[in-house]
Amino acid sequence: MPMIDLRSDTVTRPTPEMRRAMAEAEVGDDVFGEDPTVNALEERAAELLGKEAGLFVASGSMGNLVSQLAHLSRGQETIAGGNSHMVVHEAAGHAVIVGTSVRQLPERPDGTLDLGEVAEAFRDPNDPHNPISGLVEIENTHADSMAQPLSPDYTASIAAVAHEHGVPLHVDGARFFNAVVALGVDPQALAGPADSVSFCLSKGLSCPVGSVVVGTREFIWRARRGRKLVGGGMRQAGVLAAPGLLALRDGALGMIERLAEDHANARRLAEGLADLDGIESAGGIAQPAPGRLDPARATTNFVLFKVHRDGTDFLGALRARGVLMIEYPHNQIRAVTHYGITPADVDSAVAATRRALEDTASRAPAMSRVAAG
């Protein structure tokens, strides 16, 4: 029997229609700007989010990296959440490649930063001891808070703080469309306050590769130079862009509205897990109150929890039962629903979790600690 893979939404497979589109894609040299399929994807992404232009990149990390290269000068500083993907899971690219620092702030249980703390985090540009504040960054959805979606009002409020201090706002929207669907808002309303947004095609949208960055034409030109700098210039990339064009179609023809199925499956999973002995809330910003896992926190496609077991033993027992989950920071276990996971799979995963907990009941309760992207 095939494994039920809940490790990440990055394990999605392209649809049969996407595979056909890849085989039939019209292509050209994208570094010369001559790949018509890439150009069409970039235009569609910009239109959908209400921005002037877009840039197709290989990954979400590259999208954030080239955005920083476009926004910042060496020695400047970004204000961001201390648990954000850009800070924790991108190999310190901001320091190694961009040559900048990050002033890290604590996130709240809803994934937001305190606006007062953001305002206070700006450096005094007249003090030669300080780096120059150059960017504010937020993550939407916010992974470590159990993928909470950040609202248009919050995005507008933090953008206002950034703009008051003369710096842009970048949104790491790896799962941007999960937020759109969960909040029931227009993508342009959610992206509008930001100066740049990156979003992944290769997660819930089910494409095999890629992300898109959007912003002004001037910004995208700088980001394009940054993409070339980090080795991201691709040639006949239309074969990779073609699935993205399908994913971003309107309505049931695309993959955006379908994300609601993932959210319903995540809630179903959280409800099933919450009733099991040996499962508790993830704690921290994922679920601040200790005790029973709160299914209401599963608002998009993440479920984070802890087990009264050794985490590695538990995951091994779960794998033996045909289900894959993953260790996550702060001694948590992560399960992510995505395209290809059905309600029946969720019910099977709950049953397998129950048996895995029984298999490892005699183990001492020592939590695991491996970070995951």
Backbone hydrogen bonds, N-H to C=O, Kabsch-Sander energy under -0.5 kcal/mol:
donor,donor_aa,acceptor,acceptor_aa,energy
4,I,322,G,-2.7
5,D,3,M,-0.9
6,L,4,I,-0.9
6,L,324,L,-2.6
11,V,8,S,-1.0
12,T,9,D,-0.9
19,R,15,T,-2.1
20,R,16,P,-2.0
21,A,17,E,-2.3
22,M,18,M,-2.2
23,A,19,R,-1.8
24,E,20,R,-1.7
25,A,21,A,-0.8
25,A,22,M,-0.6
30,D,28,G,-0.9
30,D,235,R,-2.0
31,V,234,M,-0.6
32,F,29,D,-0.7
33,G,30,D,-1.6
34,E,29,D,-2.7
37,T,26,E,-0.8
39,N,35,D,-2.4
40,A,36,P,-2.0
41,L,37,T,-2.1
42,E,38,V,-2.7
43,E,39,N,-2.3
44,R,40,A,-2.4
45,A,41,L,-2.7
46,A,42,E,-2.2
47,E,43,E,-2.4
48,L,44,R,-2.6
49,L,45,A,-1.8
50,G,46,A,-0.7
50,G,47,E,-0.7
51,K,46,A,-2.8
53,A,215,G,-2.2
55,L,213,V,-2.1
57,V,211,S,-2.8
63,G,59,S,-2.0
64,N,60,G,-2.3
65,L,61,S,-2.4
66,V,62,M,-3.0
67,S,63,G,-1.5
68,Q,64,N,-2.1
69,L,65,L,-2.3
70,A,66,V,-1.7
71,H,67,S,-1.9
72,L,68,Q,-2.7
75,G,99,G,-3.4
76,Q,73,S,-2.0
77,E,132,I,-2.4
78,T,101,S,-2.4
79,I,135,L,-2.8
80,A,78,T,-0.6
80,A,103,R,-2.0
82,G,105,L,-3.0
84,S,81,G,-1.6
87,V,84,S,-0.6
88,V,84,S,-2.6
89,H,85,H,-2.3
93,G,90,E,-1.9
95,A,92,A,-1.0
96,V,92,A,-2.9
97,I,93,G,-2.1
98,V,93,G,-2.0
99,G,94,H,-0.7
100,T,94,H,-2.8
101,S,76,Q,-2.0
103,R,78,T,-3.4
104,Q,102,V,-0.8
105,L,80,A,-2.4
108,R,112,T,-2.8
111,G,108,R,-2.7
114,D,106,P,-0.5
118,V,114,D,-2.1
119,A,115,L,-2.4
120,E,116,G,-2.1
121,A,117,E,-1.1
121,A,118,V,-0.6
122,F,118,V,-0.5
122,F,119,A,-0.9
127,D,124,D,-1.9
130,N,127,D,-1.7
132,I,75,G,-0.6
133,S,131,P,-0.5
134,G,77,E,-3.3
135,L,77,E,-1.1
136,V,168,P,-2.1
137,E,79,I,-2.6
138,I,170,H,-2.0
140,N,172,D,-2.1
142,H,148,Q,-2.6
143,A,141,T,-0.9
145,S,142,H,-1.2
146,M,143,A,-1.4
147,A,142,H,-1.0
147,A,143,A,-1.1
148,Q,142,H,-1.2
155,T,151,S,-2.4
156,A,152,P,-2.7
157,S,153,D,-2.2
158,I,154,Y,-2.7
159,A,155,T,-2.1
160,A,156,A,-1.9
161,V,157,S,-1.6
162,A,158,I,-2.4
163,H,159,A,-3.1
164,E,160,A,-2.2
165,H,161,V,-1.2
165,H,162,A,-0.6
166,G,163,H,-1.4
167,V,162,A,-2.4
170,H,136,V,-2.8
171,V,196,S,-2.4
172,D,138,I,-3.2
172,D,170,H,-0.6
173,G,171,V,-1.4
173,G,198,S,-2.0
176,F,173,G,-2.7
178,N,175,R,-0.7
179,A,175,R,-1.4
180,V,176,F,-2.0
181,V,177,F,-2.2
182,A,178,N,-2.6
183,L,179,A,-2.5
184,G,180,V,-1.3
185,V,180,V,-1.8
189,A,186,D,-0.6
190,L,186,D,-1.7
191,A,187,P,-2.4
192,G,188,Q,-2.1
194,A,191,A,-1.5
195,D,169,L,-2.1
196,S,169,L,-1.5
197,V,214,V,-1.8
198,S,171,V,-2.2
199,F,212,V,-2.3
200,C,173,G,-0.6
200,C,174,A,-1.2
201,L,210,G,-2.6
202,S,210,G,-1.2
206,S,203,K,-2.0
207,C,201,L,-2.3
210,G,58,A,-1.2
211,S,57,V,-2.2
212,V,199,F,-2.5
213,V,55,L,-2.4
214,V,197,V,-2.7
215,G,53,A,-2.0
216,T,195,D,-0.5
220,I,216,T,-2.6
221,W,217,R,-2.1
222,R,218,E,-1.8
223,A,219,F,-2.6
224,R,220,I,-2.5
225,R,221,W,-1.8
226,G,222,R,-2.1
227,R,223,A,-2.7
228,K,224,R,-2.0
229,L,225,R,-2.2
230,V,226,G,-1.9
231,G,228,K,-1.5
232,G,227,R,-3.3
234,M,232,G,-0.5
237,A,235,R,-2.8
239,V,236,Q,-0.9
240,L,237,A,-1.7
241,A,237,A,-1.9
242,A,238,G,-2.2
244,G,241,A,-0.6
245,L,241,A,-1.6
246,L,242,A,-1.4
247,A,243,P,-2.6
248,L,244,G,-1.9
249,R,246,L,-1.5
253,L,250,D,-1.0
254,G,251,G,-1.4
255,M,247,A,-2.5
256,I,247,A,-0.6
259,L,256,I,-1.8
260,A,257,E,-1.7
261,E,258,R,-2.0
262,D,258,R,-0.8
263,H,259,L,-2.0
264,A,260,A,-2.2
265,N,261,E,-2.3
266,A,262,D,-2.3
267,R,263,H,-2.2
268,R,264,A,-2.3
269,L,265,N,-2.4
270,A,266,A,-2.8
271,E,267,R,-2.5
272,G,268,R,-2.0
273,L,269,L,-2.8
274,A,270,A,-2.2
275,D,271,E,-0.6
275,D,272,G,-0.7
276,L,273,L,-2.0
279,I,276,L,-1.5
280,E,306,K,-2.2
281,S,291,G,-3.5
282,A,304,L,-0.6
283,G,287,Q,-0.6
286,A,283,G,-1.0
287,Q,283,G,-1.0
297,R,294,D,-1.9
298,A,295,P,-1.9
299,T,297,R,-2.0
303,V,335,A,-2.1
305,F,333,I,-1.9
306,K,280,E,-2.1
308,H,278,G,-2.1
309,R,307,V,-1.6
311,G,309,R,-0.5
311,G,366,A,-1.0
314,F,310,D,-2.5
315,L,311,G,-2.5
316,G,312,T,-2.0
317,A,313,D,-2.5
318,L,314,F,-2.3
319,R,315,L,-2.5
320,A,316,G,-2.0
321,R,317,A,-0.8
321,R,318,L,-0.7
322,G,319,R,-2.3
323,V,318,L,-2.0
324,L,4,I,-2.7
325,M,323,V,-0.5
326,I,334,R,-1.8
328,Y,332,Q,-2.4
332,Q,328,Y,-1.6
333,I,305,F,-3.0
334,R,326,I,-2.9
335,A,303,V,-2.3
336,V,6,L,-2.3
337,T,301,N,-1.9
341,I,338,H,-2.2
342,T,340,G,-0.5
346,V,342,T,-2.0
347,D,343,P,-2.3
348,S,344,A,-2.2
349,A,345,D,-2.5
350,V,346,V,-2.2
351,A,347,D,-2.2
352,A,348,S,-2.6
353,T,349,A,-2.3
354,R,350,V,-2.3
355,R,351,A,-2.0
356,A,352,A,-2.6
357,L,353,T,-2.5
358,E,354,R,-1.8
359,D,355,R,-2.5
360,T,356,A,-1.5
361,A,358,E,-1.2
363,R,360,T,-1.5
366,A,364,A,-1.7
